[in-house]
Amino acid sequence: MDIVGIVTAVLLIALLGFLVYLIVTYIPMPDIFQKVIMVVVAVLVILYVLGLITGHSQPIRVVR
């Protein structure tokens, strides 16, 4: 992976974290929903990073 890919990934993860922060902070909702949102985003980020590390940076395709 080149430096542009790494910078893009870091910026994407930072932007996603900032968006989650804004949602959790400024939209009133029960604590359980906030935790669910944070867990789902964390799992998606982990899967994204693992995909980058293993070289499977293609989007996930659902086959019918």
Beta strands, then each sheet from edge to edge (+ up, - down):
end
